[in-house]
Amino acid sequence: MMTTADGVVGRGPAPQPGRTKAFLRLVMIEHSVFALPFAYIAALTAMYEWDQNIHWGKLLLVTVAMVGLRTFAMAANRIIDREIDARNPRTAHRELVTGAMSVRHAWTGALIALVVFLGAAALLNPLCLVLAPVAVIPMVVYPYGKRFTDFPQAILGLAQAMGPVGGWLAVTGSWSWDAVVLGLAVGIWIGGFDLIYACQDVETDREIGVKSVPARFGIPAAVWGARICHAVTTALFAWYAVLTDAGAFFWLGLLIVAGAFVYEHTIVRPTDLTRLNRAFFSVNGFIGIALFVCALLDLLVRGLTV
């Protein structure tokens, strides 16, 4: 409480969140749900093919590595984009713009997350550690992409495609083209829904010079591009199912995913973006969880031992 000059008692300024809380808000830690399920699918499939046992220690390290890398990527994205965010009304509330988080503290959090990722990779196997820097590069390049290419979503897709590949490498320590197919599916999926998400910033992006498919080619082109991406994603999921001899539960999950894609593109149209956030957050979060649950059930039915 505080007393004003005219004697009126009122509330003081709202307290700022603690540094840790502000950092977790900055990196939107809850959105790990988009990437983790597919790393788990790859890791568990690799375990099934390896010895049909779940190796909980490796699964924990995969989780730590994925969350660490994603946290670093989001923090770096927010730091690099802070001036752009300040000029966009939709993003002007972000912590580095409002001052709830300083750049120094954001970099500290990002570097801690990077060390956690590298440490988890080292504990998994030598190949994971050797390839870890390769996974970091597109995470840093992506926020700069909107400054030099009209297709930054392609860089985002490449970054996200590494999750399933890393999940498989974590278990076997060897390369797998099956995991690459799953990684491509995930990367094209996420790149596709980022095309939709970017539609809400078209006017601002054009005004301040940010490059994207919607800003360059228009919203209808971006929405149709997303539809094509999600059709390709569905085909790649099916290819992965064939390559790994998936059973009925995985195919059921794929039908659910296809239905979710149809729903997503029914509620988001070039002339109606009012339900864009529902499509981006709710539907895409559901897709990852639904396919993971069905893939896990499929592996358990086929003999994966808990």
Helices and strands as residue ranges (DSSP letters): E 2-3, E 9-10, H 19-26, G 29-34, H 36-50, H 56-80, H 82-87, H 95-98, H 103-124, H 126-148, H 152-172, H 177-197, G 198-201, H 202-208, H 213-217, H 219-243, H 248-267, H 276-277, I 278-283, H 284-302
